[in-house]
């Protein structure tokens, strides 16, 4: 099975002010003269890490990573002000211009697939290819799957823990209920809500439970930005019009693309990936038979590395 490339350190990193009081963490790895690729992390609010650099052949690719507004090493921490999909799209453009890149490939999973599609559909001339995993199209059916029925039926005991902090009278609208708790004046209430929100997602993210990831994302520095930013985006329908990403797919169908989807993804239902593939049949499509949602699952890791390796023949 294809493995990640060896660990690599950035050859450059910097902070980029993008307005509205926000500053982004940006780094570059690999070949400074290579084919540019942008790693678009999930969440919203997840951030990038050392592992994020390793899906790409460092001799071929100029690997760019950034932490989106309010998360990771970007500041201010967990900030929702001036933080929308279209702010993030503009931030990606600011990074591209700062680095003097004409066109780059986009590599995004989960929310990263959403943001990559939004960027590519707005700026198709700036994109050379897309590799997407764990597709999230931000439709009402996908929110319902994860927060009302579907995943809760698969993980009823974990869903009970997710429901526990929410008053019974508020459980018909869990996203807004969590929004209220995450804005509560008592920090203990906010942190407890962030932990419950994030643990529910982490427990559902892998086919086999990943206790290390659950523990890591239980800590406030991970749980708070993930929960605050996801809820902020979700109560606003990710700042997208209904079915916008599918509606505008014609703008990018000419681009090389690959879609990787875990067959047992409980966070982003596989139907979304299949629907995207039906709208964009030119893109390569790979089911990973023994995986859920996380890019850390071996089958998904291998499929993503293979997809990036195949692109070398198209992009060189």
C-alpha positions in Angstrom: 0.0 0.0 0.0 1.3 3.4 -0.9 2.6 5.3 2.1 3.1 9.0 2.8 6.3 10.6 1.7 9.0 11.1 4.4 8.7 13.9 6.9 9.8 17.2 5.5 10.4 20.7 7.0 9.3 24.0 5.4 11.9 26.0 3.6 9.8 29.1 4.2 7.0 30.2 6.6 5.5 33.5 7.3 2.4 35.4 8.6 0.2 37.1 6.0 -2.1 39.9 7.1 -5.3 39.7 5.1 -7.4 42.4 6.6 -10.3 42.5 9.2 -7.7 41.9 11.9 -6.9 38.4 10.6 -3.3 37.1 10.0 -2.7 33.8 8.2 0.0 31.3 8.8 1.5 30.1 5.5 4.4 27.7 4.8 6.1 26.2 1.7 7.8 22.8 1.5 9.3 20.6 -1.2 10.7 21.9 -4.5 10.7 25.8 -4.7 10.7 25.4 -8.5 8.2 22.6 -8.6 4.5 22.5 -9.6 2.5 24.4 -7.0 -0.1 22.6 -4.9 -2.2 24.1 -2.1 -3.2 21.9 0.9 -6.8 23.0 1.9 -7.5 21.7 5.4 -10.8 20.6 6.8 -13.1 21.8 9.6 -13.8 24.7 9.2 -11.3 25.3 12.0 -9.1 22.2 11.7 -5.7 23.7 10.7 -2.8 22.0 9.0 0.0 20.0 10.5 3.3 18.2 9.8 1.4 15.2 8.2 -0.3 17.5 5.8 3.0 18.0 3.9 3.5 14.4 3.2 0.9 13.5 0.5 3.1 15.1 -2.2 6.3 14.1 -4.0 8.6 16.8 -2.5 10.9 16.7 -5.6 8.1 17.5 -7.9 5.7 19.7 -6.0 6.0 23.1 -4.5 3.8 22.4 -1.5 1.9 25.3 0.1 0.0 25.0 3.3 -2.0 27.6 5.3 -4.2 27.7 8.4 -7.6 29.3 7.6 -8.9 32.3 9.5 -9.3 31.7 13.3 -7.5 28.3 13.5 -4.1 26.6 13.8 -1.3 29.2 13.9 -3.5 31.9 12.3 -4.8 34.7 14.5 -7.0 35.8 16.2 -7.9 32.4 17.8 -11.3 31.0 17.0 -12.5 34.3 15.6 -15.8 34.2 13.6 -15.8 37.9 12.7 -15.2 38.5 9.0 -14.9 34.7 8.5 -16.9 33.3 5.6 -16.3 31.0 2.7 -15.7 34.0 0.5 -13.2 35.6 2.9 -11.3 32.3 2.7 -11.5 32.2 -1.1 -10.1 35.7 -1.1 -7.4 34.7 1.4 -6.3 31.9 -1.0 -6.0 34.4 -3.8 -4.0 36.7 -1.5 -1.6 33.8 -0.8 -1.3 32.9 -4.5 -0.5 36.5 -5.4 2.0 36.8 -2.5 3.9 33.8 -3.7 3.8 34.8 -7.4 2.0 31.6 -8.5 0.0 31.6 -11.7 -1.9 28.4 -11.3 -1.9 25.7 -8.6 -3.5 22.3 -7.9 -5.9 22.1 -5.0 -5.9 19.2 -2.5 -8.7 19.3 0.0 -10.7 16.9 2.1 -14.1 17.3 3.9 -14.6 21.0 4.4 -11.4 21.3 2.4 -13.2 19.8 -0.6 -16.0 22.4 -0.2 -13.6 25.3 -0.1 -11.6 23.9 -3.0 -14.7 23.6 -5.1 -15.8 27.1 -4.2 -12.4 28.6 -5.0 -12.1 26.7 -8.3 -15.5 27.6 -9.5 -14.8 31.3 -8.8 -11.3 31.2 -10.2 -11.1 28.3 -12.7 -8.2 30.0 -14.5 -6.1 29.8 -11.4 -6.5 26.1 -10.9 -4.5 23.3 -12.6 -6.2 20.3 -11.0 -8.2 19.2 -8.0 -7.8 16.2 -5.7 -10.7 15.9 -3.3 -11.6 13.6 -0.4 -14.6 13.0 1.8 -16.8 15.2 -0.2 -19.0 17.8 1.6 -21.3 19.9 -0.6 -22.9 21.7 2.3 -26.5 20.6 1.4 -29.3 20.3 4.0 -29.3 16.5 3.5 -25.7 16.3 4.6 -26.3 18.3 7.8 -29.4 16.2 8.5 -27.3 13.0 8.0 -24.8 13.9 10.6 -26.8 15.8 13.1 -30.4 14.2 12.9 -30.4 10.8 11.3 -27.9 8.5 9.6 -24.7 8.8 11.7 -26.7 9.0 14.9 -28.3 5.6 14.0 -24.9 4.1 13.6 -23.4 5.5 16.7 -26.4 5.9 19.1 -24.3 5.8 22.3 -21.9 8.5 21.0 -24.9 10.5 19.8 -26.4 10.3 23.3 -23.2 12.0 24.6 -23.5 14.6 21.9 -27.1 15.3 23.0 -26.4 15.4 26.7 -25.3 19.0 27.1 -28.3 20.3 25.1 -31.6 21.0 27.0 -34.4 18.7 25.8 -36.4 21.6 24.5 -33.6 22.7 22.2 -32.8 19.3 20.6 -34.9 19.9 17.5 -32.2 22.3 16.3 -28.9 21.1 17.5 -26.6 23.3 15.5 -28.3 26.5 16.8 -28.4 25.0 20.3 -24.6 24.5 20.2 -24.2 28.0 18.7 -25.8 29.4 21.8 -23.6 27.3 24.2 -20.5 28.2 22.3 -21.3 31.9 22.8 -22.2 31.4 26.5 -20.6 34.0 28.9 -19.3 31.1 31.1 -16.1 29.7 29.7 -16.8 26.3 31.3 -20.0 26.0 29.3 -18.2 27.0 26.1 -15.4 24.5 26.6 -17.8 21.7 27.5 -19.9 22.4 24.4 -16.8 22.5 22.2 -15.5 19.2 23.6 -18.8 17.4 23.1 -19.2 18.8 19.5 -15.7 17.8 18.5 -15.7 14.4 20.2 -18.9 13.4 18.3 -17.1 14.3 15.0 -13.9 12.5 15.9 -15.7 9.3 17.1 -17.5 9.1 13.7 -14.5 10.0 11.6 -12.7 6.6 11.3 -13.9 3.1 10.6 -11.8 1.9 13.6 -11.8 4.2 16.6 -8.8 6.5 16.8 -8.4 7.2 20.5 -5.4 9.4 19.9 -7.3 11.7 17.6 -10.3 11.8 20.0 -7.9 12.7 22.9 -6.1 15.3 20.8 -9.2 17.1 19.7 -10.7 17.0 23.2 -8.1 19.7 24.2 -9.4 23.3 24.2 -6.8 24.5 21.7 -8.2 22.1 19.1 -11.8 21.7 20.2 -12.7 25.4 20.6 -11.8 26.6 17.1 -13.2 23.5 15.4 -16.5 23.8 17.2 -16.9 27.5 17.0 -16.0 27.8 13.4 -18.0 24.7 12.2 -21.1 26.0 14.0 -20.6 29.5 12.7 -20.4 28.2 9.2 -23.1 25.6 9.5 -25.8 28.0 10.9 -25.0 30.1 7.8 -25.2 27.2 5.3 -21.5 27.7 4.7 -22.3 31.0 3.1 -23.3 29.1 -0.1 -26.6 29.2 -2.1 -28.5 25.9 -2.2 -26.7 23.4 -4.4 -24.3 26.1 -5.5 -21.3 23.8 -5.9 -23.2 21.4 -8.1 -24.9 24.2 -10.0 -21.5 25.7 -11.0 -19.6 22.5 -11.7 -19.5 23.3 -15.4 -16.9 25.9 -14.7 -14.3 23.3 -13.7 -15.2 20.2 -15.6 -12.3 20.8 -18.0 -9.8 20.5 -15.2 -8.1 17.3 -14.2 -9.7 15.9 -11.0 -9.8 13.0 -8.6 -12.4 12.2 -6.0 -11.5 9.8 -3.2 -14.3 8.6 -0.9 -14.4 6.1 2.0 -17.2 3.7 1.5 -18.2 3.9 5.2 -17.8 7.7 5.7 -20.2 8.6 8.5 -19.3 12.3 8.6 -19.7 13.2 4.9 -22.2 10.6 3.4 -20.8 8.8 0.4 -23.9 9.9 -1.6 -22.4 13.4 -1.8 -19.2 12.1 -3.5 -21.3 10.0 -5.9 -23.5 13.0 -6.7 -20.4 15.1 -7.4 -19.0 12.4 -9.7 -22.3 12.2 -11.6 -22.1 16.0 -12.2 -18.4 15.8 -13.0 -17.9 12.4 -14.7 -14.5 13.4 -16.1 -12.9 13.3 -12.7 -11.3 10.1 -11.5 -13.3 8.4 -8.8 -12.1 5.9 -6.2 -14.1 4.2 -3.5 -11.9 3.1 -0.6 -13.7 -0.1 0.5 -12.3 -0.3 4.1 -12.4 3.3 5.3 -14.5 6.0 6.8 -13.9 9.7 6.6 -10.4 10.4 7.9 -7.4 11.0 5.6 -5.4 9.1 8.3 -7.0 5.8 7.4 -4.5 3.7 5.4 -6.6 3.1 2.4 -7.5 6.8 2.0 -3.9 7.9 2.5 -2.8 5.5 -0.2 -5.5 6.6 -2.6 -4.6 10.3 -2.1 -0.9 9.8 -2.6 -1.6 7.7 -5.8 -3.8 10.5 -7.1 -1.1 13.1 -6.6 1.5 10.9 -8.1 -0.7 10.3 -11.2 -1.1 14.0 -11.6 2.6 14.4 -12.2 2.1 13.1 -15.8 -0.5 15.8 -16.4 1.1 18.7 -14.7 4.8 18.4 -15.7 
